[in-house]
Amino acid sequence: MGRLPVIAIAVLLLTASVAGCTSIAPSQPDPDDSETGIPEDPASDETTESSGDDLTTSAAGTLEVHYIAVGQAASVLVIGPDGETMLIDSGHFNDDGEHVINYLDAHNIDRIDYLVTSHPDADHIGGHAEVITHLETNGDGVGEIYDSGITSTTQTYAQYLDAVETHDVTLYEARAGDTIPFEGVTAEILGPPEGYLDGEDRNENSLVVQLRHGQASFLFTGDAEADAERFLVNEYGIQLETTVLKAGHHGSSSSTGDRLLDAATPAAVVISSPYDSQYGHPHEETLNRLAMRSVPAYWTATHGNTVFQSNGTHVTVGTQQSAPTAPLSLRDGTPIELGASDSITQRAVINASSGTTGSTTATTDGGTSNDPSDGTDSALAITEIHADAEGDDRENLNDEYVVFENTGDTSLDLAGWTVQDESGATYTFPEETVLDLGETITLRTGSGDDTATERYWGSSRPIWNNDGDTVIVTNTDGEQVLTESYP
């Protein structure tokens, strides 16, 4: 479907912003849309600029995707390879856009070329009016807005439309099949379909956006739930394959379902919710689904602002705080204060070129450098997985092995790190396992005497499935830093 003409949007704005703000899509109250009874988040005084080593830039340039920590809300800043910007949602109404505006200012963002409204709940459009006004008054404004056309009767929604009208910002009503002309990035809208879903329910008709940059991709589903996810899987299938998935509805059990995860096969998932979410987000059901697939999860409550940088083939992951990424260990992390000024530190590198396997080569900060003054991150990679031993696997266990290499620029202390397969069989690297620059270490399945270059699992049976398995490496902070699937 083509975009709704701007003149028609102007009529919609005038209609929806009159007294009472009558909704054209009435629905039952949603607890996330309530404007009363939700605890205030601490005010943000300062947010940080991205730091850490960038990837080597490819011909595709660099794409940055910033998942801003905004509590029980959502906001994502995207900076394209040509400098264009996109903001997907703007946080909760209870801080009047303060966290998002502070973040934009800290990153010297004075214009948003594309403002995307996933849906009109107050925890997603809470800062829209203030962000629009701030940029139109103090910066270079807002280029255009993409909206599903589903409305709300809240004051927050009325203020959003008032700001659009006051500053004469172009607003498009979008549907599945539309595109956003984001320079250097393929930006497609996958939902909602024409005619809407589920009686025009706000969550189910969230604007679903997929960004592609070279071989890397990012999928945003808003608060889409079962019906919307069913539509997405049936309509797009393997097109949903993505490098990074933003968990739907803040990690609610009603979203990020099995079928979507199986179609999207994300290499990482980001969850936006506070540590003490009054709704219990993220729900255990969601975390279990991620754990079953060994998908690392980054939670804004413990990792803080989370930034992904793509060069088209690899994606670096940076967070404010080190915290577990194993889904079932997320709550073992320490909550980070909203608006904390901690800088971004690189944690991992995802190999986007591996497509559906979710294979990653991870840059980690969990090791100990032999030179404590050297703050450069170290990188652990898998150079070989030899799963099919010669002859009878059970009689030749030491011919089944995995070779790890330190591809970084400082020594890496692996003591206490674990290696697992999909079934949960676990090996723990012993003390004094230090991998120097450019060196490799081979982990053999059977028994033997450990050396500087070889370690022995001590298993009495084969570990790695000949037909396919996943090597999962977790550091001492509980972060899954390397996940390599084969064949």
C-alpha positions as CSV (number, residue, x, y, z in Angstrom):
1,M,0.0,0.0,0.0
2,G,1.2,3.5,-0.7
3,R,1.5,6.2,1.9
4,L,-1.6,8.0,3.0
5,P,-1.5,11.5,1.4
6,V,-0.4,14.2,3.8
7,I,-3.7,16.1,3.3
8,A,-5.6,13.1,4.6
9,I,-3.3,12.9,7.6
10,A,-4.0,16.6,8.4
11,V,-7.7,15.7,8.5
12,L,-6.9,12.8,10.9
13,L,-4.9,15.1,13.1
14,L,-7.6,17.7,13.3
15,T,-10.2,15.1,14.0
16,A,-8.2,13.2,16.7
17,S,-7.1,16.3,18.6
18,V,-10.5,17.9,19.2
19,A,-11.8,17.9,22.8
20,G,-12.2,14.4,24.1
21,C,-9.9,13.1,21.3
22,T,-12.4,10.6,20.1
23,S,-10.7,7.4,19.0
24,I,-11.4,5.8,15.7
25,A,-10.1,2.5,17.2
26,P,-11.7,2.2,20.6
27,S,-10.3,-0.6,22.7
28,Q,-10.2,-1.8,26.3
29,P,-7.7,0.0,28.6
30,D,-4.2,-1.4,28.5
31,P,-2.2,-1.4,31.8
32,D,0.8,-0.1,29.8
33,D,-1.3,2.8,28.5
34,S,-2.4,4.0,31.9
35,E,-1.3,7.6,32.8
36,T,-1.7,7.1,36.5
37,G,-0.3,4.8,39.1
38,I,3.0,4.1,37.4
39,P,6.0,4.9,39.5
40,E,8.1,7.8,38.4
41,D,11.6,7.0,37.1
42,P,14.6,8.8,38.5
43,A,15.4,11.9,36.4
44,S,18.2,11.7,34.0
45,D,21.0,14.3,34.4
46,E,23.3,13.0,31.7
47,T,23.6,10.3,29.2
48,T,26.8,9.0,27.6
49,E,28.3,9.1,24.2
50,S,29.2,5.9,22.4
51,S,32.7,4.8,23.1
52,G,34.9,1.8,22.4
53,D,36.5,0.5,19.3
54,D,34.5,0.7,16.1
55,L,34.5,-2.0,13.5
56,T,36.6,-1.5,10.4
57,T,34.1,0.2,8.1
58,S,33.2,-1.7,5.0
59,A,31.7,-0.3,1.7
60,A,28.4,-0.3,3.5
61,G,29.5,2.3,6.0
62,T,28.6,2.1,9.6
63,L,25.1,1.8,11.0
64,E,24.5,2.4,14.8
65,V,21.4,1.2,16.6
66,H,21.1,2.6,20.2
67,Y,18.6,0.9,22.5
68,I,18.1,3.6,25.1
69,A,17.4,2.6,28.7
70,V,14.1,4.3,29.4
71,G,12.6,2.1,32.1
72,Q,9.1,0.6,31.5
73,A,9.1,2.1,28.0
74,A,10.9,1.9,24.7
75,S,13.1,4.1,22.5
76,V,15.7,3.3,19.8
77,L,17.9,5.7,18.1
78,V,19.3,4.7,14.7
79,I,22.2,6.6,13.0
80,G,22.7,5.6,9.4
81,P,25.9,5.3,7.4
82,D,25.2,8.6,5.7
83,G,24.3,10.5,8.9
84,E,20.5,10.2,8.6
85,T,18.7,9.4,11.8
86,M,15.7,7.5,12.9
87,L,14.0,7.4,16.3
88,I,11.6,4.5,17.0
89,D,9.4,5.5,19.9
90,S,10.4,8.1,22.6
91,G,9.9,6.5,26.1
92,H,7.3,7.0,28.8
93,F,5.1,10.0,29.4
94,N,6.1,10.3,33.0
95,D,9.5,11.9,32.2
96,D,8.2,14.2,29.3
97,G,10.9,12.8,27.0
98,E,13.7,13.9,29.3
99,H,15.7,10.7,29.0
100,V,15.5,10.6,25.2
101,I,16.2,14.3,24.7
102,N,19.2,14.0,27.0
103,Y,20.5,11.1,25.0
104,L,20.0,12.9,21.7
105,D,21.8,16.0,23.0
106,A,24.7,13.9,24.4
107,H,25.1,12.4,20.9
108,N,24.8,15.8,19.2
109,I,21.7,14.8,17.4
110,D,19.8,17.9,16.4
111,R,17.6,16.4,13.8
112,I,15.5,13.2,13.5
113,D,14.9,12.4,9.8
114,Y,12.4,9.7,10.5
115,L,10.3,9.4,13.7
116,V,8.6,6.0,13.9
117,T,5.6,5.5,16.1
118,S,5.2,1.8,16.8
119,H,1.8,2.3,18.4
120,P,0.1,5.0,20.5
121,D,0.6,3.6,24.0
122,A,1.9,6.2,26.4
123,D,5.1,4.2,27.2
124,H,6.1,4.4,23.5
125,I,5.0,7.9,22.5
126,G,5.5,9.5,25.9
127,G,8.2,11.8,24.7
128,H,6.9,12.5,21.2
129,A,5.5,15.9,21.8
130,E,8.6,17.1,23.7
131,V,11.1,15.6,21.3
132,I,9.3,17.2,18.3
133,T,9.1,20.5,20.1
134,H,12.7,20.4,21.2
135,L,14.1,19.6,17.8
136,E,11.9,22.0,16.0
137,T,12.7,24.8,18.4
138,N,16.4,24.1,19.2
139,G,17.6,22.0,16.4
140,D,17.0,21.1,12.7
141,G,13.6,19.6,13.3
142,V,11.9,16.3,12.4
143,G,11.8,15.2,8.8
144,E,8.8,12.9,8.7
145,I,6.8,10.6,10.9
146,Y,5.5,7.1,10.2
147,D,2.4,6.0,12.2
148,S,0.1,3.0,11.9
149,G,-3.0,5.2,12.1
150,I,-4.3,3.5,15.2
151,T,-5.3,6.2,17.6
152,S,-5.7,6.6,21.4
153,T,-7.8,8.9,23.6
154,T,-5.0,9.7,26.0
155,Q,-3.7,13.2,26.7
156,T,-0.3,12.0,25.6
157,Y,-1.5,11.0,22.2
158,A,-3.4,14.3,21.8
159,Q,-0.2,16.3,22.7
160,Y,1.7,14.3,20.1
161,L,-0.8,15.2,17.4
162,D,-0.8,18.8,18.6
163,A,3.0,19.0,18.2
164,V,2.8,17.5,14.7
165,E,0.3,20.1,13.7
166,T,2.0,23.0,15.5
167,H,5.3,22.4,13.8
168,D,3.8,21.2,10.5
169,V,5.7,17.9,10.5
170,T,4.8,15.5,7.6
171,L,3.1,12.4,9.0
172,Y,2.5,9.3,6.9
173,E,0.1,6.5,7.8
174,A,2.0,3.3,7.0
175,R,1.2,-0.4,6.3
176,A,2.9,-3.6,5.5
177,G,4.7,-3.2,2.2
178,D,5.7,0.5,2.7
179,T,9.3,1.6,2.9
180,I,11.2,4.4,4.5
181,P,13.8,6.2,2.4
182,F,16.6,5.8,4.9
183,E,20.0,6.5,3.1
184,G,22.3,3.5,3.1
185,V,19.8,1.3,4.9
186,T,16.9,-0.8,3.6
187,A,14.0,0.1,5.9
188,E,10.8,-1.9,5.3
189,I,7.5,-1.9,7.2
190,L,6.2,-5.4,7.6
191,G,3.1,-4.7,9.6
192,P,0.3,-4.0,10.3
193,P,-1.5,-5.3,7.1
194,E,-4.2,-3.3,5.3
195,G,-7.4,-3.6,7.3
196,Y,-5.6,-4.1,10.6
197,L,-5.6,-7.2,12.9
198,D,-7.7,-8.3,15.8
199,G,-10.3,-5.5,15.8
200,E,-7.7,-2.7,15.5
201,D,-6.0,-3.7,18.8
202,R,-3.2,-1.2,19.4
203,N,-0.6,-3.8,20.4
204,E,-1.4,-6.3,17.6
205,N,-1.2,-3.4,15.0
206,S,2.2,-2.1,16.1
207,L,4.2,-0.8,13.2
208,V,6.8,-3.5,12.5
209,V,10.1,-2.3,11.1
210,Q,13.0,-4.2,9.6
211,L,16.3,-2.5,8.9
212,R,18.9,-4.2,6.7
213,H,22.5,-3.0,6.4
214,G,24.6,-5.4,4.2
215,Q,24.2,-8.8,5.8
216,A,23.1,-7.4,9.2
217,S,19.5,-6.8,10.1
218,F,17.4,-5.5,13.0
219,L,13.8,-6.3,13.7
220,F,11.4,-4.1,15.8
221,T,7.9,-5.4,16.5
222,G,6.7,-2.8,19.1
223,D,4.2,-4.5,21.4
224,A,3.0,-7.0,18.7
225,E,1.6,-10.2,20.2
226,A,0.4,-13.6,19.0
227,D,-1.9,-12.5,16.2
228,A,0.7,-10.1,14.7
229,E,3.5,-12.5,15.1
230,R,1.4,-15.2,13.3
231,F,0.7,-12.7,10.5
232,L,4.5,-11.9,10.2
233,V,5.5,-15.5,10.1
234,N,2.8,-16.5,7.6
235,E,3.4,-13.5,5.4
236,Y,7.2,-13.2,5.4
237,G,8.7,-16.5,6.6
238,I,12.5,-16.6,6.2
239,Q,12.5,-12.8,5.4
240,L,12.2,-12.3,9.1
241,E,15.7,-13.7,9.7
242,T,17.5,-11.1,11.7
243,T,20.7,-10.4,13.5
244,V,19.2,-8.5,16.4
245,L,15.6,-8.7,17.6
246,K,14.0,-6.3,20.0
247,A,11.8,-8.4,22.3
248,G,8.1,-7.6,21.8
249,H,6.1,-5.9,24.5
250,H,9.1,-5.4,26.9
251,G,9.7,-9.2,27.2
252,S,6.0,-10.1,27.9
253,S,5.1,-13.8,27.6
254,S,2.5,-12.7,25.1
255,S,5.2,-11.7,22.6
256,T,8.4,-13.1,21.1
257,G,6.8,-16.5,20.6
258,D,8.2,-19.7,19.4
259,R,7.2,-19.3,15.8
260,L,8.6,-15.8,15.5
261,L,11.9,-16.9,17.1
262,D,12.1,-19.9,14.8
263,A,11.6,-17.7,11.8
264,A,13.8,-14.8,12.9
265,T,16.6,-16.9,14.3
266,P,18.1,-13.9,16.1
267,A,21.8,-13.8,17.1
268,A,20.9,-11.5,20.0
269,V,17.7,-10.1,21.6
270,V,17.3,-6.8,23.4
271,I,14.7,-6.4,26.2
272,S,13.6,-2.9,27.3
273,S,12.1,-2.8,30.8
274,P,13.2,-1.9,34.3
275,Y,14.7,-4.2,36.9
276,D,11.6,-4.0,39.1
277,S,9.0,-3.9,36.4
278,Q,5.5,-3.7,37.9
279,Y,4.4,-6.1,35.2
280,G,7.2,-8.6,35.9
281,H,8.9,-8.0,32.5
282,P,10.7,-9.8,31.1
283,H,8.4,-12.8,31.9
284,E,10.0,-16.2,32.6
285,E,8.2,-17.8,29.6
286,T,10.0,-15.5,27.3
287,L,13.3,-16.0,28.9
288,N,12.8,-19.8,28.7
289,R,12.1,-19.6,25.0
290,L,15.3,-17.6,24.5
291,A,17.3,-20.0,26.6
292,M,16.1,-23.0,24.7
293,R,17.6,-21.5,21.6
294,S,20.8,-20.2,23.3
295,V,20.0,-16.6,22.3
296,P,22.0,-14.0,24.3
297,A,19.8,-11.4,25.8
298,Y,20.7,-7.8,26.6
299,W,18.5,-6.2,29.2
300,T,18.4,-2.4,29.5
301,A,17.7,-2.8,33.3
302,T,21.2,-4.4,33.9
303,H,23.2,-3.6,30.7
304,G,21.9,0.0,30.5
305,N,22.1,1.8,27.1
306,T,23.0,-0.9,24.5
307,V,24.6,0.0,21.2
308,F,25.0,-2.2,18.1
309,Q,27.4,-1.0,15.4
310,S,27.2,-2.7,12.0
311,N,29.7,-2.6,9.1
312,G,27.5,-4.8,7.0
313,T,29.2,-8.1,7.8
314,H,29.8,-7.9,11.6
315,V,28.0,-6.2,14.4
316,T,29.7,-5.0,17.6
317,V,27.7,-5.0,20.9
318,G,28.4,-2.4,23.5
319,T,26.7,-1.8,26.8
320,Q,27.1,0.6,29.8
321,Q,27.5,-2.2,32.3
322,S,28.7,-5.8,32.2
323,A,25.9,-8.2,33.1
324,P,24.8,-11.8,32.3
325,T,23.4,-12.4,28.8
326,A,22.3,-16.0,29.5
327,P,18.5,-15.5,29.5
328,L,17.8,-17.4,32.7
329,S,20.6,-15.5,34.5
330,L,19.5,-11.9,33.5
331,R,18.2,-11.2,37.0
332,D,21.6,-12.1,38.5
333,G,22.9,-8.9,37.1
334,T,23.0,-5.6,39.1
335,P,20.4,-3.0,38.1
336,I,21.9,0.2,36.6
337,E,20.5,3.6,37.5
338,L,18.3,5.1,34.9
339,G,20.2,7.9,33.3
340,A,23.5,6.6,34.4
341,S,26.5,8.3,32.8
342,D,28.6,5.1,32.4
343,S,30.3,5.0,29.0
344,I,29.7,2.2,26.4
345,T,32.1,-0.7,26.5
346,Q,32.4,-3.2,23.7
347,R,31.2,-6.7,24.8
348,A,30.8,-8.9,21.8
349,V,31.0,-9.1,18.0
350,I,28.3,-10.9,16.0
351,N,29.1,-12.4,12.6
352,A,26.2,-11.2,10.6
353,S,27.4,-13.0,7.5
354,S,26.6,-16.4,9.0
355,G,22.9,-15.8,8.3
356,T,20.4,-18.0,10.0
357,T,23.0,-19.9,12.1
358,G,23.3,-17.1,14.6
359,S,27.0,-17.8,14.7
360,T,29.1,-15.2,16.5
361,T,32.7,-14.3,17.0
362,A,32.6,-12.5,20.3
363,T,34.8,-9.7,21.6
364,T,34.8,-10.0,25.3
365,D,35.7,-7.9,28.3
366,G,35.5,-10.7,30.9
367,G,39.1,-11.8,30.6
368,T,42.2,-10.5,32.4
369,S,44.9,-8.8,30.4
370,N,48.6,-9.5,31.2
371,D,49.0,-5.7,30.9
372,P,46.4,-4.2,33.3
373,S,47.1,-0.8,31.8
374,D,45.9,-1.9,28.3
375,G,42.2,-1.3,28.1
376,T,41.9,-2.8,24.6
377,D,39.3,-5.6,24.4
378,S,40.3,-9.1,23.6
379,A,38.6,-11.3,21.1
380,L,37.9,-15.1,21.2
381,A,37.0,-16.9,18.0
382,I,36.5,-20.5,17.0
383,T,38.7,-21.5,14.1
384,E,37.7,-25.2,13.8
385,I,35.0,-27.6,15.1
386,H,36.0,-31.2,14.5
387,A,32.9,-33.1,15.5
388,D,33.3,-36.3,13.5
389,A,36.2,-38.2,14.9
390,E,37.9,-40.7,12.7
391,G,36.5,-44.2,13.2
392,D,34.2,-44.9,16.2
393,D,33.6,-41.6,18.0
394,R,33.5,-43.4,21.4
395,E,36.8,-45.1,20.8
396,N,38.5,-41.9,19.5
397,L,37.2,-39.1,21.8
398,N,40.3,-37.0,21.5
399,D,39.8,-36.6,17.8
400,E,36.7,-34.7,18.6
401,Y,37.7,-31.2,19.4
402,V,37.2,-27.4,19.1
403,V,40.0,-24.9,18.4
404,F,39.8,-21.4,19.9
405,E,41.9,-18.5,18.9
406,N,42.6,-15.1,20.5
407,T,42.1,-12.7,17.6
408,G,42.3,-9.6,19.8
409,D,45.3,-7.4,20.8
410,T,45.8,-8.4,24.4
411,S,46.0,-11.6,26.4
412,L,42.8,-13.3,27.5
413,D,42.4,-15.1,30.8
414,L,39.8,-17.9,30.2
415,A,40.0,-19.3,33.8
416,G,36.4,-20.1,34.9
417,W,34.9,-19.7,31.5
418,T,32.6,-22.5,30.4
419,V,32.0,-24.3,27.1
420,Q,28.7,-26.0,26.6
421,D,26.8,-27.9,23.9
422,E,23.1,-27.6,23.1
423,S,22.3,-30.4,25.6
424,G,24.0,-28.5,28.5
425,A,27.2,-30.6,28.8
426,T,29.7,-28.2,30.4
427,Y,33.5,-27.9,30.5
428,T,35.1,-25.2,32.7
429,F,38.6,-23.9,31.8
430,P,40.9,-24.3,34.8
431,E,43.1,-21.7,36.5
432,E,46.0,-20.4,34.6
433,T,44.4,-20.8,31.2
434,V,45.7,-17.7,29.5
435,L,45.5,-17.3,25.7
436,D,48.1,-14.9,24.4
437,L,47.7,-12.8,21.3
438,G,47.3,-14.8,18.1
439,E,47.6,-18.1,20.0
440,T,45.1,-21.1,19.8
441,I,44.0,-23.6,22.4
442,T,42.4,-27.0,21.5
443,L,39.7,-28.4,23.7
444,R,39.6,-32.2,23.2
445,T,36.6,-34.3,24.4
446,G,38.4,-37.2,26.0
447,S,41.0,-37.5,28.8
448,G,44.7,-36.4,28.8
449,D,47.3,-34.2,30.4
450,D,46.6,-30.5,29.9
451,T,49.2,-28.4,28.2
452,A,49.5,-24.7,27.3
453,T,47.9,-25.4,23.9
454,E,45.6,-28.3,24.7
455,R,42.9,-28.9,27.3
456,Y,40.9,-32.1,27.9
457,W,37.2,-32.2,28.7
458,G,37.5,-35.6,30.4
459,S,34.3,-36.9,29.0
460,S,33.6,-40.6,28.6
461,R,31.3,-40.0,25.6
462,P,31.2,-37.8,22.5
463,I,30.1,-34.2,23.1
464,W,29.6,-32.7,19.7
465,N,26.8,-34.0,17.5
466,N,28.1,-35.0,14.1
467,D,24.9,-33.7,12.4
468,G,25.0,-30.3,14.0
469,D,25.3,-28.6,17.4
470,T,26.1,-25.3,19.0
471,V,29.3,-24.3,20.9
472,I,28.4,-21.8,23.7
473,V,31.1,-20.0,25.6
474,T,30.1,-18.1,28.8
475,N,32.5,-15.9,30.8
476,T,32.7,-15.5,34.5
477,D,30.1,-12.8,34.5
478,G,27.6,-15.2,33.1
479,E,27.7,-13.5,29.6
480,Q,27.4,-15.7,26.6
481,V,30.3,-14.3,24.7
482,L,30.6,-16.8,21.8
483,T,28.0,-18.9,20.1
484,E,29.0,-20.9,17.0
485,S,26.5,-23.3,15.3
486,Y,27.3,-25.9,12.7
487,P,27.1,-27.4,10.1
